[in-house]
């Protein structure tokens, strides 16, 4: 007869339990529901269609731009559903997850198989480990000083707080997902090319439909292209760039260059941030901000993440970085988290001056 896992909170000074033990706490929460997943997809596809139609239909330019941004936000919701499908946590069926993932990734123009490699294998396998996890990986002072002047300027732009869209569009999507070069993706698979062709076709159909509407509806094609394609796509890229930034960039979150030290730090707990919001924003983002639970166990469906996160914060008091969102906090983080000192384990400015407490000093204290 099986016994329920021990539900006694672990004191902060006690050793961190093994990941298998932590995942056992979440086991009763992991159950996937195919009907619920299908309902969520249907709702968001309808919202996407309605928002895009409204963007095309209204005549006021400002209203078109605002509705285009709403469309971009819904693209983000669809992407989060696809993200779960890619982790095989959305429904109970592996093949269905793959097809649903490709479907809901289309509005964000995300090639499913390439996202799976970069996110599931690299990011989740080596979160915040230098030379492995490339997502918002900070440069050291020596690396930054060795960069060409133009690349230093670009890095300063990326980490200004104003350009998460540019970072995601260039360093994530263009370089690593949309027909990446052999330098970025040495492995060549047929599915990589097929998924690239699939999202290219989706973009062509989308733009072609706007051209058809412009011609038959006596509208400017360029206005429709900007408000009903470029604005939604750019808003989505800003949204995802922001999300991946705040998930792993915080003055209390460390990056590592030594694999042994990284493993000892239990990175699935210590390198993620639980960013909290008010006004139902967390739910509107399909609870993707309950990020510690997601990194502890990728099989937890998004519709169970809130409960799983609460369980972790109850069982591991004081160990999870919990941050209430505010724009003041966000821009303060962007101001302080420019480069990283991998020896002292602290964030620095672009001149190498520490802007957070060195982790080794904190541990010694």
ABEGO torsion letter per residue (X at the ends): XBBBBBABBBBAABBBBBAAAAAAAAAAAABBBAAAAAAAAAAAAAAAAAAAAAAAABABAAAAAAAAAAAAAAAAAAAAAAAAAAAGAABABAAAAAAAAAAAAAAAGBBAAAAAAAAAAAAAAABGBBGABABGBBBBAAAAAABBAAAAAAAAAAAAGAAAAAAAAAAAAAAAABGBBAAABABBBAAAAAAAAAAAAAAAAAAAAAAAAAAAAGBBAAAAAAAAAAAAAAAAAAAAAAAAAAAABBAABBBBABAAAAAAAGAAAAABBBBBBBGGAAAAAGGAABAAAAAABAABBAAAAAAAAAAAAAABBGABBBBBBBAAAAAAAAAABABBBAAAGBBBBAAGBBABBBAAAAAAX
